[in-house]
Amino acid sequence: MKKTIRRILITISIMTAAAGLTGCGEKEEPDEASTRVMQLTITPRPTATPRPKEAFPEATATNEDLTMINMYLVNKGNGK
């Protein structure tokens, strides 16, 4: 009987200590700096776009009304 009571008291004391160490029920307000939404602005910059057929004819692909330039091939052809 004494062993059972001792085991129950030890179990209760361990559970109480664990609950006390975890801050049982204590809620902390989140920091405003960490919850604020960051505003991003994109500044457009002009880029030099070569004319499709003048840049590098092998790097140009045309599909109906759409013309695409593979800049990797243009740079490779220019030795960059």
C-alpha positions in Angstrom: 0.0 0.0 0.0 2.8 2.4 0.9 4.6 1.6 -2.4 1.5 2.4 -4.4 0.9 5.7 -2.7 4.6 6.6 -3.1 4.5 5.8 -6.9 1.3 7.9 -7.3 2.9 10.8 -5.5 6.1 10.6 -7.5 4.1 10.4 -10.8 2.0 13.4 -9.8 5.1 15.4 -8.7 6.9 14.7 -12.0 3.8 15.7 -14.0 3.4 18.9 -12.0 7.1 19.7 -12.5 6.8 19.1 -16.2 3.7 21.3 -16.5 5.5 24.1 -14.5 8.6 23.9 -16.7 6.7 24.2 -19.9 4.9 27.4 -18.8 1.5 25.7 -18.6 -1.1 28.1 -20.2 1.1 31.1 -20.3 0.6 32.9 -23.7 3.1 35.4 -24.9 2.1 38.1 -27.3 3.9 37.8 -30.6 6.4 40.5 -31.5 5.0 43.0 -33.9 8.1 43.1 -36.0 7.9 39.4 -36.6 4.2 39.4 -37.6 4.3 42.5 -39.8 4.0 41.9 -43.6 7.0 43.1 -45.5 6.3 45.5 -48.3 8.1 44.7 -51.5 8.5 47.1 -54.3 9.7 46.1 -57.7 11.5 48.9 -59.6 11.4 48.2 -63.3 14.7 48.7 -65.1 15.1 49.0 -68.8 16.9 46.2 -70.5 18.5 46.1 -73.9 16.6 43.6 -76.0 18.3 42.6 -79.2 16.2 42.4 -82.4 15.4 38.8 -83.0 17.1 38.2 -86.3 20.0 40.5 -85.8 21.1 39.1 -82.4 22.0 35.5 -83.4 19.8 33.7 -86.0 20.6 30.3 -84.6 19.3 31.4 -81.2 15.9 32.7 -82.5 12.8 30.5 -82.6 9.5 31.6 -84.1 6.1 30.0 -83.6 3.3 31.8 -85.4 3.2 35.3 -83.9 5.7 34.6 -81.1 9.5 35.1 -81.5 11.8 33.9 -78.7 15.5 34.4 -78.3 17.6 32.0 -76.4 20.0 34.3 -74.6 22.3 31.5 -73.5 23.0 30.8 -77.2 23.4 34.5 -77.9 26.0 34.9 -75.1 27.7 31.7 -76.2 27.9 32.9 -79.8 29.3 36.3 -78.7 32.0 34.6 -76.6 30.7 35.8 -73.2 
